[in-house]
Amino acid sequence: MSGASRTGDPALAAGFDLRRLPEGFIANPYPAYAALRAHAPVHRMGRGPSGEDQILLTRYADLERVYKDAATFSSDKTVEFGAKFRIDSRGEAGPSPLYRHHTTSLVFNDPPRHTRVRRIIAGAFTPRAIAAMEAGIVALVDHLLDAAEARGRIDLIEDFAAAIPVEVIGNLLGVPRSERGPLRDWSLAILGALEPVLSPEVEAAGDRAVTGFLAYLEHLVADRRRRPGDPDKDILTRLIQGEVGGERLSPEELLQNCIFILNAGHETTTNLIGNGLHLLTEHPDARARLLAEPELMRKGVEEVLRFESSNQLGNRVATTGFAIEGQDFPAGTQITLCIGAANRDPAQFPDPDTFDVARDPNRHLAFASGIHQCVGMAVARLEGRIALSRFLARFPDYRLDGMPERSQRVRFRGFLRLPARLG
């Protein structure tokens, strides 16, 4: 890539706004990201509902600094989401379902609540517990591949990438297989409400999804209290029981964090697998190398995460005044962290726009960093490695067969449909 194309168009950076995206951004956001990194690494995006500064950061070093300073840069979204998820949107008194969910779940909280909840959840993701999942994931993937082979064609998202995390998380929570039908739609609706632009229809769908999910979980939790599972394997039992001789989650924290676990483990892992399969159709040299050197798949998964980050955006709010890139900002500043841009920063990654399945080192930020680094990242990596390696070994000559349909979301990057033939 030339120096000019790497630095991008200054005009594109100057006028950039996540709420009014430039033409072609969803298909390829990286020219805009390159322009922002070079010309406006601290990009002002106007003011929030209460007059607070809103900025977008795109350089790797700046994101890493924010991630690692949780005292200055808070994850608490009480104020921001109070404005975004209108508490009277349903015509009822009190906080909306989306507001209650997103201000209670792990990802949008600070210590001490974050520390307490994360410790309980993390106890279910020990290396031993994750190793025990491998055989089940292999069996699931092979079952999906058997069904695809019988048809001769496949939608790489609906028939494969999306089916894997729903089953894995369903197993972790002990959701009966016959009751897993609504899980994906609930997850998509709830996460869809986190987009920079929120329509009344998307907000209403998100509220309905939270309400439906909570109603289902109340019955599931009641049943699990009567018939506990093995807390080393059943994360719902572990969440109910809390720490041995220690703290437990409140009823609200328990239910909302069950929703969080499904949502966090669903769409991002679907995107990891789908993006990986799509990238290998666009980069035949990478496909050939993985076929010749299957031991590279672990590094290949990391490169998919870097090159097409499943989660493109994060958010923080400043608890005190701060300076960054020579500019001063007050407490209350709302900060959007552009993970997709940071993971293509040439200051961190040599030749960042090359998809290199043997890249090493590869300290990408797809799972964030600091105290909020993804608690289930080892599970996502395991699912991605098994799914991509077994698909590629079984169908080395697969090809797209129809027009891919991208999700139109900005925060989560992936596909809705990827029709393909298997040979």
C-alpha positions as CSV (number, residue, x, y, z in Angstrom):
1,M,0.0,0.0,0.0
2,S,1.3,3.4,-0.9
3,G,2.0,6.1,1.7
4,A,-0.8,8.3,0.3
5,S,-3.4,5.6,0.5
6,R,-2.2,4.7,4.0
7,T,-2.7,8.3,5.3
8,G,-6.0,8.7,3.5
9,D,-8.0,11.7,2.6
10,P,-7.9,14.6,5.1
11,A,-11.4,15.7,4.1
12,L,-12.7,12.3,4.9
13,A,-11.3,12.5,8.4
14,A,-12.5,16.1,8.9
15,G,-16.1,15.3,8.1
16,F,-16.4,11.9,9.7
17,D,-19.3,11.1,12.0
18,L,-20.5,7.7,13.1
19,R,-24.0,8.9,13.0
20,R,-23.7,10.0,9.3
21,L,-21.4,7.5,7.6
22,P,-19.7,8.2,4.3
23,E,-20.8,6.2,1.3
24,G,-19.3,2.7,1.1
25,F,-18.2,2.7,4.8
26,I,-20.0,-0.5,5.8
27,A,-18.4,-2.4,2.9
28,N,-14.9,-1.0,3.6
29,P,-14.4,1.3,6.7
30,Y,-10.6,1.1,6.5
31,P,-9.9,4.1,4.2
32,A,-11.8,6.3,6.7
33,Y,-10.0,4.7,9.6
34,A,-6.6,5.4,7.9
35,A,-7.6,9.0,7.3
36,L,-8.6,9.5,10.9
37,R,-5.4,7.9,12.3
38,A,-3.3,10.2,10.2
39,H,-5.2,13.5,10.3
40,A,-7.5,13.4,13.2
41,P,-6.5,10.7,15.7
42,V,-8.5,12.5,18.4
43,H,-11.6,13.3,16.3
44,R,-14.3,15.5,17.8
45,M,-17.9,14.3,17.0
46,G,-19.9,17.2,18.5
47,R,-21.6,17.1,21.8
48,G,-23.8,14.7,23.7
49,P,-27.3,15.3,24.9
50,S,-26.1,17.1,28.0
51,G,-23.4,19.1,26.2
52,E,-20.5,16.7,27.0
53,D,-17.6,16.4,24.5
54,Q,-17.7,13.3,22.2
55,I,-14.4,12.1,20.7
56,L,-13.3,9.2,18.6
57,L,-9.8,7.6,19.1
58,T,-8.2,5.5,16.3
59,R,-4.5,5.0,17.2
60,Y,-3.4,1.8,18.9
61,A,-1.4,3.5,21.6
62,D,-4.2,5.8,22.6
63,L,-6.7,2.9,22.9
64,E,-4.2,0.9,24.9
65,R,-3.7,3.8,27.3
66,V,-7.5,4.2,27.8
67,Y,-8.1,0.5,28.3
68,K,-5.4,0.3,31.0
69,D,-6.5,3.4,33.0
70,A,-9.9,2.3,34.3
71,A,-9.8,4.9,37.0
72,T,-9.7,7.8,34.5
73,F,-11.7,6.2,31.8
74,S,-14.8,4.6,33.2
75,S,-17.0,1.9,31.7
76,D,-20.1,3.0,33.7
77,K,-22.8,3.9,31.3
78,T,-25.5,5.1,33.7
79,V,-25.5,8.7,32.4
80,E,-24.9,7.9,28.7
81,F,-27.5,5.2,28.5
82,G,-30.0,7.2,30.5
83,A,-30.0,9.6,27.6
84,K,-29.8,7.0,24.9
85,F,-32.4,4.5,26.1
86,R,-35.2,6.9,26.9
87,I,-36.6,5.7,30.2
88,D,-40.2,6.6,29.1
89,S,-39.8,4.9,25.7
90,R,-42.5,2.4,26.5
91,G,-44.9,4.9,28.0
92,E,-44.2,3.4,31.4
93,A,-42.6,4.8,34.6
94,G,-39.1,3.6,35.5
95,P,-36.0,2.5,33.6
96,S,-36.5,0.8,30.2
97,P,-35.5,-2.9,29.8
98,L,-32.5,-2.0,27.7
99,Y,-31.3,0.6,30.3
100,R,-31.7,-2.0,33.1
101,H,-29.8,-4.6,31.1
102,H,-26.9,-2.5,29.9
103,T,-26.3,-0.8,33.2
104,T,-26.2,-4.0,35.1
105,S,-24.2,-6.3,32.9
106,L,-20.5,-6.9,33.4
107,V,-19.1,-4.9,30.4
108,F,-20.6,-1.6,31.3
109,N,-19.6,-1.4,35.0
110,D,-16.6,-0.4,37.0
111,P,-15.1,-1.9,40.2
112,P,-16.1,-2.9,42.7
113,R,-19.2,-4.4,41.0
114,H,-17.2,-5.3,37.9
115,T,-14.6,-7.0,40.0
116,R,-17.1,-9.1,41.9
117,V,-19.2,-10.2,38.9
118,R,-16.2,-10.9,36.7
119,R,-14.5,-13.0,39.4
120,I,-17.6,-15.2,39.6
121,I,-18.0,-15.5,35.8
122,A,-14.3,-16.1,35.2
123,G,-14.4,-19.1,37.5
124,A,-16.3,-21.0,34.9
125,F,-13.6,-20.3,32.2
126,T,-10.6,-22.0,33.7
127,P,-8.1,-23.7,31.4
128,R,-9.4,-27.0,32.6
129,A,-13.0,-26.1,31.9
130,I,-12.2,-24.8,28.4
131,A,-10.1,-27.9,27.5
132,A,-13.1,-30.0,28.5
133,M,-15.3,-28.1,25.9
134,E,-13.1,-29.1,23.0
135,A,-14.5,-32.6,22.3
136,G,-18.1,-31.2,22.3
137,I,-17.3,-28.4,20.0
138,V,-15.5,-30.8,17.6
139,A,-18.6,-33.0,17.6
140,L,-20.9,-30.0,17.0
141,V,-18.8,-28.7,14.1
142,D,-18.6,-32.1,12.5
143,H,-22.4,-32.5,12.8
144,L,-22.9,-29.2,11.0
145,L,-20.4,-30.1,8.3
146,D,-22.1,-33.5,7.7
147,A,-25.4,-31.8,7.2
148,A,-23.8,-29.3,4.8
149,E,-22.1,-32.1,2.8
150,A,-25.4,-33.8,2.3
151,R,-26.9,-30.6,0.8
152,G,-23.8,-29.7,-1.3
153,R,-24.1,-26.0,-0.4
154,I,-24.2,-23.9,2.8
155,D,-24.9,-20.5,4.1
156,L,-21.7,-20.0,6.0
157,I,-23.5,-17.8,8.6
158,E,-26.9,-19.3,9.2
159,D,-25.9,-22.9,8.7
160,F,-22.5,-22.8,10.4
161,A,-21.0,-19.7,12.0
162,A,-24.1,-18.6,13.9
163,A,-25.0,-22.1,15.0
164,I,-21.8,-22.8,16.9
165,P,-21.8,-20.1,19.6
166,V,-25.5,-20.5,20.3
167,E,-24.9,-24.2,21.0
168,V,-21.8,-23.6,23.1
169,I,-23.3,-20.9,25.2
170,G,-26.6,-22.8,25.5
171,N,-24.6,-25.7,26.8
172,L,-22.7,-23.5,29.3
173,L,-26.0,-22.1,30.7
174,G,-27.7,-25.5,30.5
175,V,-30.5,-24.2,28.2
176,P,-32.4,-27.2,26.9
177,R,-31.8,-27.7,23.2
178,S,-35.5,-27.5,22.4
179,E,-35.6,-24.0,24.0
180,R,-32.7,-22.4,22.2
181,G,-34.7,-21.1,19.2
182,P,-35.2,-17.5,20.3
183,L,-31.7,-17.0,21.7
184,R,-30.0,-15.6,18.6
185,D,-32.8,-13.2,17.7
186,W,-32.9,-11.9,21.3
187,S,-29.1,-11.4,21.2
188,L,-29.2,-9.6,17.8
189,A,-32.0,-7.3,19.0
190,I,-30.3,-6.3,22.2
191,L,-26.9,-5.7,20.7
192,G,-28.4,-3.8,17.8
193,A,-29.5,-1.1,20.2
194,L,-25.9,-0.3,20.9
195,E,-25.4,1.2,17.5
196,P,-24.4,4.9,17.3
197,V,-27.8,5.6,15.6
198,L,-30.8,4.2,17.5
199,S,-34.2,4.2,15.7
200,P,-37.5,3.8,17.7
201,E,-38.1,0.5,16.0
202,V,-34.6,-0.9,17.0
203,E,-35.1,0.4,20.5
204,A,-38.5,-1.2,20.8
205,A,-37.2,-4.5,19.5
206,G,-34.4,-4.4,22.0
207,D,-36.7,-3.7,24.9
208,R,-39.0,-6.6,23.8
209,A,-35.9,-8.9,23.6
210,V,-34.7,-8.1,27.1
211,T,-38.2,-8.6,28.5
212,G,-38.6,-11.9,26.8
213,F,-35.2,-13.1,27.7
214,L,-35.7,-12.2,31.4
215,A,-39.0,-14.0,31.5
216,Y,-37.4,-17.1,30.1
217,L,-34.4,-16.9,32.5
218,E,-36.6,-16.6,35.6
219,H,-38.0,-20.0,34.9
220,L,-34.6,-21.5,33.9
221,V,-33.0,-20.1,37.1
222,A,-35.8,-21.4,39.3
223,D,-35.4,-24.8,37.8
224,R,-31.6,-24.7,38.3
225,R,-32.1,-23.7,42.0
226,R,-34.2,-26.8,42.5
227,R,-31.8,-29.0,40.5
228,P,-28.2,-27.6,40.6
229,G,-25.6,-28.7,38.0
230,D,-21.9,-29.1,38.3
231,P,-20.6,-25.6,38.9
232,D,-17.3,-26.5,37.2
233,K,-19.2,-27.1,33.9
234,D,-22.6,-25.4,34.3
235,I,-22.0,-21.6,34.4
236,L,-25.6,-20.9,35.5
237,T,-25.2,-23.0,38.6
238,R,-21.9,-21.2,39.3
239,L,-23.5,-17.8,38.9
240,I,-26.4,-18.8,41.2
241,Q,-24.1,-20.3,43.9
242,G,-21.5,-17.5,43.7
243,E,-18.1,-17.9,45.3
244,V,-17.7,-20.7,47.9
245,G,-18.1,-18.9,51.2
246,G,-18.2,-15.6,49.5
247,E,-20.4,-13.1,47.6
248,R,-23.3,-13.9,45.4
249,L,-25.0,-12.0,42.6
250,S,-28.2,-10.2,43.3
251,P,-31.3,-11.6,41.4
252,E,-31.0,-8.7,38.9
253,E,-27.3,-9.1,38.4
254,L,-27.8,-12.9,37.9
255,L,-30.4,-12.5,35.2
256,Q,-28.8,-9.6,33.3
257,N,-25.4,-11.2,33.3
258,C,-26.8,-14.4,31.8
259,I,-28.1,-12.3,29.0
260,F,-24.6,-10.6,28.7
261,I,-22.9,-14.0,28.5
262,L,-25.1,-15.1,25.6
263,N,-24.7,-11.8,23.8
264,A,-21.0,-11.4,24.4
265,G,-20.3,-15.0,23.2
266,H,-22.8,-15.0,20.3
267,E,-22.4,-12.3,17.7
268,T,-18.7,-11.7,18.1
269,T,-17.9,-15.4,17.7
270,T,-20.3,-15.7,14.8
271,N,-18.5,-12.8,13.1
272,L,-15.0,-14.3,13.9
273,I,-16.0,-17.5,12.1
274,G,-17.9,-15.9,9.2
275,N,-15.2,-13.2,8.6
276,G,-12.5,-15.9,8.6
277,L,-14.3,-18.0,6.0
278,H,-14.9,-15.0,3.9
279,L,-11.3,-13.8,4.1
280,L,-10.1,-17.2,3.0
281,T,-12.1,-16.8,-0.2
282,E,-10.5,-13.4,-0.9
283,H,-7.0,-14.5,0.0
284,P,-6.3,-17.8,-1.8
285,D,-2.6,-17.6,-0.7
286,A,-3.6,-17.6,2.9
287,R,-6.0,-20.5,2.3
288,A,-3.2,-22.5,0.6
289,R,-0.8,-21.8,3.4
290,L,-3.2,-23.0,6.1
291,L,-4.0,-26.1,4.2
292,A,-0.2,-26.8,3.8
293,E,0.6,-25.8,7.4
294,P,-2.5,-26.5,9.6
295,E,-0.5,-25.8,12.7
296,L,-0.7,-22.1,11.8
297,M,-4.5,-21.9,12.5
298,R,-4.0,-20.5,15.9
299,K,-2.1,-17.6,14.4
300,G,-4.6,-17.5,11.6
301,V,-7.5,-16.9,14.1
302,E,-5.6,-14.1,15.7
303,E,-5.1,-12.5,12.3
304,V,-8.8,-12.7,11.5
305,L,-9.5,-11.0,14.8
306,R,-7.0,-8.2,13.9
307,F,-7.8,-7.8,10.3
308,E,-11.6,-7.8,10.5
309,S,-12.3,-7.2,14.2
310,S,-15.7,-8.7,15.2
311,N,-16.2,-5.8,17.6
312,Q,-15.2,-2.5,16.0
313,L,-16.1,0.0,18.7
314,G,-15.8,0.4,22.4
315,N,-16.8,3.3,24.8
316,R,-15.5,5.0,27.9
317,V,-16.4,8.2,29.8
318,A,-13.8,10.4,31.5
319,T,-14.1,10.6,35.3
320,T,-11.7,13.6,35.4
321,G,-10.0,16.0,33.0
322,F,-7.3,14.5,30.8
323,A,-5.0,15.3,27.9
324,I,-4.5,13.1,24.9
325,E,-2.5,13.8,21.7
326,G,-1.8,17.4,23.0
327,Q,-5.5,18.2,23.5
328,D,-7.3,18.8,26.9
329,F,-10.7,17.4,27.7
330,P,-12.9,17.8,30.7
331,A,-14.5,15.2,33.0
332,G,-17.6,13.7,31.4
333,T,-16.1,13.5,27.9
334,Q,-17.6,10.5,26.0
335,I,-14.9,8.5,24.3
336,T,-15.4,6.0,21.4
337,L,-12.6,3.6,20.9
338,C,-12.2,2.5,17.3
339,I,-10.8,-1.0,17.6
340,G,-11.0,-1.7,13.9
341,A,-8.8,1.3,13.2
342,A,-6.3,0.6,16.0
343,N,-5.9,-3.0,14.7
344,R,-4.7,-1.6,11.4
345,D,-2.3,1.0,12.9
346,P,1.1,0.8,11.1
347,A,2.8,2.1,14.2
348,Q,1.9,-1.2,15.8
349,F,1.5,-3.7,12.9
350,P,4.0,-3.9,10.0
351,D,2.2,-3.9,6.7
352,P,-1.2,-3.7,8.5
353,D,-3.4,-4.0,5.5
354,T,-1.9,-7.4,4.5
355,F,-3.8,-10.5,5.7
356,D,-0.9,-12.6,7.1
357,V,-2.0,-15.8,8.8
358,A,1.5,-16.3,10.2
359,R,1.8,-12.8,11.7
360,D,3.8,-12.8,14.9
361,P,3.7,-10.9,17.2
362,N,0.0,-9.9,16.9
363,R,-1.0,-8.0,20.0
364,H,-4.4,-6.9,18.6
365,L,-7.2,-5.3,20.6
366,A,-10.1,-7.4,19.3
367,F,-10.7,-8.5,22.9
368,A,-9.9,-5.1,24.4
369,S,-7.3,-4.8,27.1
370,G,-7.0,-4.1,30.8
371,I,-9.6,-5.1,33.4
372,H,-12.3,-5.3,30.7
373,Q,-10.5,-7.7,28.5
374,C,-13.0,-10.2,27.2
375,V,-13.7,-12.8,30.0
376,G,-14.6,-15.5,27.4
377,M,-11.9,-14.9,24.9
378,A,-10.4,-18.3,25.3
379,V,-13.7,-19.9,24.4
380,A,-14.1,-17.7,21.3
381,R,-10.5,-18.6,20.2
382,L,-11.3,-22.3,20.7
383,E,-14.5,-22.1,18.7
384,G,-12.8,-20.1,15.9
385,R,-9.9,-22.5,15.7
386,I,-12.0,-25.7,15.6
387,A,-14.6,-24.2,13.2
388,L,-12.1,-22.8,10.7
389,S,-9.6,-25.7,10.7
390,R,-12.2,-28.5,10.4
391,F,-14.2,-26.6,7.7
392,L,-11.1,-26.0,5.7
393,A,-9.8,-29.5,6.0
394,R,-13.2,-30.9,5.0
395,F,-14.0,-28.5,2.2
396,P,-10.6,-27.1,0.9
397,D,-12.2,-25.9,-2.4
398,Y,-15.3,-24.2,-1.0
399,R,-16.3,-21.0,-2.9
400,L,-18.9,-18.3,-2.5
401,D,-22.1,-18.9,-4.5
402,G,-24.1,-15.7,-4.5
403,M,-23.8,-12.2,-3.2
404,P,-22.7,-11.9,0.4
405,E,-24.9,-9.8,2.6
406,R,-23.1,-7.7,5.2
407,S,-24.7,-6.7,8.4
408,Q,-25.3,-2.9,8.3
409,R,-24.0,-2.4,11.8
410,V,-21.0,-0.2,12.7
411,R,-20.1,-1.7,16.1
412,F,-20.2,-5.3,15.1
413,R,-18.6,-6.3,11.8
414,G,-19.8,-9.4,10.0
415,F,-22.3,-10.9,7.6
416,L,-25.9,-11.8,7.6
417,R,-25.6,-14.3,4.7
418,L,-22.6,-15.9,3.0
419,P,-23.9,-18.5,0.5
420,A,-21.3,-21.0,-0.6
421,R,-20.7,-24.2,-2.5
422,L,-18.5,-26.8,-0.9
423,G,-16.5,-27.9,-3.9
